[in-house]
């Protein structure tokens, strides 16, 4: 029987316990997992019944528990760095936005380091505009470089097509993301798009969510809404379905200028 969401939260909270020699309290688990104390208690009982954890001096994940987490393990990350960075002009005339320095760190380097800290070492950078400036990352950070030969004739859907065979449990990142705190995790429950809440009106892409905060609708512009910003996570099921759609529509003339998010919204 597959684990449920609360058991997943319990297991990852235990896995992320930096001091495994000491018992982690149920209150600490609740804080880390974002669930109530009552839910922690019931999740511990169900996890014990399924032999996902064992209670000795401390709560420990069993080999079965680790095996149940495996389908949720992040396999890799794609950093999209092929675009013209037109919104950053004239700065981007010389330097792509992902290679700009913010607070003493190169944006893409900071993001690669954060992925490494989360245990994600299989990283591919999709390049296009001024691509040669990114080549040093192969040796410096042991990442893979994939050129997008269509970067100047298509929108970012072409970057996903360039790495189609790599999409699985995959973080999709923009090269110019800057995160004060590391948002990446080794295990993720399901596909998501990160968001920020805007009070009042915004011109950004606003999401309507249904049960369990799953995205049901996206509109451009809205008020008092969560809007799409930052990194994205494709789980294996989402990757498979989205790439079926993209391959079907890729050669249509109207697809070339679309963001991959446009295609997602349409379906």
C-alpha positions as CSV (number, residue, x, y, z in Angstrom):
1,X,0.0,0.0,0.0
2,X,1.4,3.4,-1.0
3,X,2.1,6.0,1.6
4,X,-0.3,8.9,2.0
5,X,0.6,12.6,2.2
6,X,0.8,12.8,5.9
7,X,3.0,9.7,6.2
8,X,5.2,11.3,3.5
9,X,5.5,14.4,5.6
10,X,6.4,12.4,8.7
11,X,9.0,10.3,6.9
12,X,10.7,13.4,5.3
13,X,10.7,15.2,8.7
14,X,12.4,12.2,10.3
15,X,14.8,11.9,7.3
16,X,15.7,15.6,7.7
17,X,16.4,15.3,11.4
18,X,20.0,16.5,11.6
19,X,20.5,14.9,15.0
20,X,19.4,11.3,14.6
21,X,20.9,10.4,18.0
22,X,18.2,12.3,19.8
23,X,14.5,11.8,19.8
24,X,12.7,14.3,17.7
25,X,9.5,15.5,19.5
26,X,6.1,15.3,17.9
27,X,5.9,19.0,18.2
28,X,9.1,19.4,16.2
29,X,7.7,17.0,13.6
30,X,4.5,19.0,13.4
31,X,6.5,22.2,12.9
32,X,8.8,20.7,10.2
33,X,6.0,18.8,8.4
34,X,3.4,21.6,8.6
35,X,0.7,19.4,10.2
36,X,-1.1,19.3,13.5
37,X,0.0,17.4,16.6
38,X,-3.0,15.2,16.2
39,X,-2.1,14.4,12.6
40,X,1.5,13.6,13.7
41,X,0.2,11.2,16.3
42,X,-2.1,9.4,13.9
43,X,0.6,9.3,11.1
44,X,3.1,7.7,13.5
45,X,0.6,5.0,14.3
46,X,-0.3,4.3,10.7
47,X,3.4,4.4,9.7
48,X,4.2,1.9,12.5
49,X,1.4,-0.4,11.4
50,X,2.8,-0.3,7.8
51,X,6.3,-0.9,9.1
52,X,7.5,2.4,7.6
53,X,9.1,3.4,10.9
54,X,10.2,1.7,14.1
55,X,10.1,3.2,17.6
56,X,13.2,2.3,19.7
57,X,15.1,5.0,21.5
58,X,14.2,7.3,18.7
59,X,11.8,7.1,15.7
60,X,13.7,5.6,12.8
61,X,12.7,5.1,9.2
62,X,12.8,1.4,8.2
63,X,14.2,0.1,4.9
64,X,10.5,-0.3,3.8
65,X,9.9,3.4,4.6
66,X,12.9,4.4,2.5
67,X,11.6,2.2,-0.3
68,X,8.2,3.9,-0.2
69,X,9.9,7.3,-0.4
70,X,11.8,6.3,-3.6
71,X,9.0,7.2,-6.1
72,X,9.1,10.8,-4.6
73,X,12.9,11.2,-4.9
74,X,14.0,14.1,-7.1
75,X,16.0,12.7,-10.0
76,X,17.5,15.8,-11.6
77,X,17.1,19.5,-12.3
78,X,16.9,21.6,-15.5
79,X,18.1,25.2,-15.5
80,X,16.7,27.2,-18.4
81,X,19.3,29.7,-19.6
82,X,18.7,29.9,-23.3
83,X,16.6,33.1,-23.7
84,X,17.7,36.6,-24.8
85,X,17.1,38.2,-21.4
86,X,15.4,41.1,-23.1
87,X,13.8,42.4,-19.9
88,X,17.3,42.9,-18.6
89,X,18.5,45.0,-21.5
90,X,20.8,46.8,-21.9
91,X,22.7,44.9,-19.2
92,X,22.0,41.6,-21.0
93,X,23.6,42.8,-24.2
94,X,27.0,41.7,-22.7
95,X,26.0,39.2,-20.0
96,X,23.0,36.8,-19.9
97,X,20.9,37.4,-16.8
98,X,21.8,34.1,-15.2
99,X,25.4,35.2,-15.0
100,X,24.7,38.5,-13.3
101,X,26.2,38.9,-9.8
102,X,23.8,39.7,-7.0
103,X,25.0,40.2,-3.4
104,X,28.4,38.8,-4.4
105,X,27.2,35.6,-6.1
106,X,26.6,34.7,-9.7
107,X,22.8,33.9,-9.9
108,X,23.1,30.5,-11.6
109,X,26.1,29.5,-9.5
110,X,24.1,30.2,-6.3
111,X,21.2,28.1,-7.6
112,X,23.5,25.2,-8.6
113,X,25.0,25.2,-5.1
114,X,21.5,25.2,-3.5
115,X,20.6,22.2,-5.6
116,X,23.8,20.4,-4.5
117,X,23.0,21.1,-0.9
118,X,19.7,19.4,-1.3
119,X,21.5,16.3,-2.7
120,X,20.5,17.0,-6.4
121,X,23.7,16.6,-8.4
122,X,22.3,15.7,-11.9
123,X,21.9,19.2,-13.3
124,X,21.5,20.2,-16.9
125,X,21.7,23.8,-18.1
126,X,19.9,24.5,-21.4
127,X,21.8,27.3,-23.2
128,X,21.2,29.4,-26.3
129,X,21.9,33.2,-26.3
130,X,25.6,33.8,-25.6
131,X,25.9,30.1,-24.7
132,X,29.7,30.0,-24.6
133,X,29.6,32.1,-21.5
134,X,28.0,29.2,-19.6
135,X,30.4,26.5,-20.7
136,X,32.7,27.0,-17.7
137,X,29.9,25.6,-15.5
138,X,30.7,22.0,-16.8
139,X,34.1,21.9,-15.1
140,X,33.3,24.3,-12.2
141,X,30.1,22.5,-11.0
142,X,30.0,19.2,-13.0
143,X,26.8,20.1,-14.7
144,X,25.7,19.1,-18.2
145,X,25.3,21.7,-21.0
146,X,22.6,21.2,-23.6
147,X,22.4,23.8,-26.4
148,X,18.9,24.8,-27.6
149,X,19.4,25.4,-31.3
150,X,15.9,27.0,-31.6
151,X,16.3,29.6,-28.9
152,X,16.1,32.5,-31.4
153,X,13.0,31.2,-33.2
154,X,10.9,29.7,-30.4
155,X,9.9,30.5,-26.8
156,X,10.9,28.4,-23.8
157,X,8.9,25.3,-24.9
158,X,11.9,24.5,-27.1
159,X,14.2,24.3,-24.1
160,X,12.0,21.6,-22.6
161,X,11.9,19.8,-25.9
162,X,15.7,19.8,-25.9
163,X,15.8,17.9,-22.6
164,X,12.6,15.9,-23.2
165,X,14.3,12.5,-22.4
166,X,15.6,13.8,-19.1
167,X,12.2,14.9,-17.7
168,X,11.1,12.7,-14.8
169,X,11.0,13.8,-11.2
170,X,12.6,17.1,-12.2
171,X,13.0,20.6,-10.9
172,X,12.6,23.2,-13.7
173,X,14.4,26.4,-12.8
174,X,15.2,29.8,-14.4
175,X,18.8,30.8,-14.4
176,X,18.0,34.1,-12.8
177,X,16.2,32.8,-9.7
178,X,17.5,34.1,-6.4
179,X,16.3,32.4,-3.2
180,X,17.2,33.8,0.2
181,X,16.6,30.4,1.6
182,X,17.2,27.1,-0.2
183,X,13.8,25.9,-1.5
184,X,15.0,22.6,-2.9
185,X,14.3,19.2,-1.3
186,X,15.5,15.7,-1.9
187,X,12.0,14.3,-1.8
188,X,8.8,16.0,-3.2
189,X,5.2,14.8,-2.9
190,X,3.8,15.8,-6.2
191,X,4.2,18.3,-9.1
192,X,3.9,22.0,-8.2
193,X,4.4,25.5,-9.3
194,X,5.8,27.8,-6.7
195,X,3.8,30.9,-5.9
196,X,3.6,34.1,-3.9
197,X,0.4,35.8,-2.6
198,X,-0.4,39.3,-3.9
199,X,-2.8,41.5,-2.0
200,X,-4.7,43.8,-4.4
201,X,-4.3,43.7,-8.2
202,X,-1.4,42.1,-10.1
203,X,-0.7,41.6,-13.8
204,X,1.0,38.3,-13.0
205,X,-0.3,34.8,-13.8
206,X,-2.8,34.1,-11.0
207,X,-3.8,30.6,-9.9
208,X,-7.1,29.2,-8.7
209,X,-6.7,26.1,-6.6
210,X,-9.0,23.3,-5.6
211,X,-8.6,20.4,-3.1
212,X,-5.2,20.0,-1.6
213,X,-4.0,23.2,-3.3
214,X,-4.0,21.7,-6.8
215,X,-4.0,24.2,-9.6
216,X,-7.4,24.2,-11.4
217,X,-7.2,27.4,-13.4
218,X,-4.7,30.1,-14.4
219,X,-5.6,33.7,-15.5
220,X,-3.3,36.5,-16.5
221,X,-4.1,39.3,-14.0
222,X,-6.1,39.1,-10.8
223,X,-6.6,40.4,-7.3
224,X,-5.8,38.9,-3.9
225,X,-4.4,35.8,-5.5
226,X,-1.5,33.4,-5.6
227,X,0.6,34.1,-8.7
228,X,3.2,31.9,-10.4
229,X,6.8,32.8,-9.7
230,X,10.0,30.9,-9.2
231,X,10.9,27.3,-9.7
232,X,8.6,24.4,-10.8
233,X,8.6,20.7,-10.0
234,X,7.5,18.1,-12.6
235,X,6.8,14.7,-11.1
236,X,7.1,11.7,-13.4
237,X,3.3,11.6,-14.2
238,X,3.2,15.3,-15.0
239,X,6.4,15.0,-17.2
240,X,4.9,12.1,-19.2
241,X,1.6,13.8,-19.8
242,X,3.0,17.3,-20.5
243,X,5.5,15.9,-23.0
244,X,2.7,14.0,-24.8
245,X,0.9,17.3,-25.3
246,X,4.1,19.2,-26.3
247,X,5.1,16.7,-28.9
248,X,1.6,16.7,-30.4
249,X,1.5,20.5,-30.7
250,X,5.2,21.3,-31.2
251,X,5.2,21.7,-35.0
252,X,2.0,23.8,-35.1
253,X,2.9,27.3,-36.2
254,X,1.1,28.9,-33.2
255,X,3.1,26.9,-30.7
256,X,6.5,28.4,-31.5
257,X,5.9,31.7,-29.6
258,X,4.3,30.1,-26.6
259,X,5.8,29.8,-23.1
260,X,5.5,26.2,-21.8
261,X,3.2,27.7,-19.2
262,X,0.9,28.8,-22.0
263,X,0.6,25.3,-23.2
264,X,0.0,24.1,-19.6
265,X,-2.8,26.6,-19.1
266,X,-4.5,25.6,-22.3
267,X,-4.7,22.0,-21.2
